[in-house]
Amino acid sequence: MDKEKILLNKNNRTYNSKSYLNDLLRQVDNIQNDPKKEKRLKDHLCTVCMYTPFMHTADIKRKTCANDGCVEEFYGSSVGGNKYCTKCSENYNQCVYCGGDMDLKQRKISSGKKNDPV
């Protein structure tokens, strides 16, 4: 391979790496500043799941909430997508996608309710 092609390939890879880095920095900024907080809370998502891309598929099926003892069913993606129902999200301040705390706070083990910050 001649030097010109090597340099062109290197420049293309550098451009891709910089684009990826800029996307990551934008995601971190969004996670820290939460510019779409109202929509995020309405959608029952934590900041990480709101501002980082995750897989969604068009294959929708009926699912049961992943919380032990919850029998709520909802429609969600068969691969990825929400794992928890809106009812549990509201009761436990829990992200419907990852199951983590909506405010990324550690909660007391006693109840996990949103009024129990550590």
C-alpha positions, 0 to 999 in steps of 0.5 A: 500500500502506498503512503498516500493510501495509508495516510488517507486511511489513517485520517479517516480512522482519526476522524471516526475516533474524534467523532466517537469521542465527541459523541461520548463527551456530549453524552457525559454533558447531557448526563451531568446537566440533564437538559431533557429532565421533564421528558426523562421523568415522564418516560421513567428513565434514569439519566444514563438510559436517557442520554446514552443510546441503547438498542430498540427493536421493532419486535414488540411483545408482552412482557412481565415486570422484572421485579420479584412479586410484580405481576404487571404486564406491558408491551416492550421490545423482545431484545433489550427495551424496558424490563420494568413496569411504569407502576414499579417505576413510580413506586420505587423511583426506578428506571423502566429500562435498567432498573436503577434509581431515577436520580442515580442515588443509593437508597436505603434497603428498607423500602427503596421508595423515593422518599428514602435517600441515603 
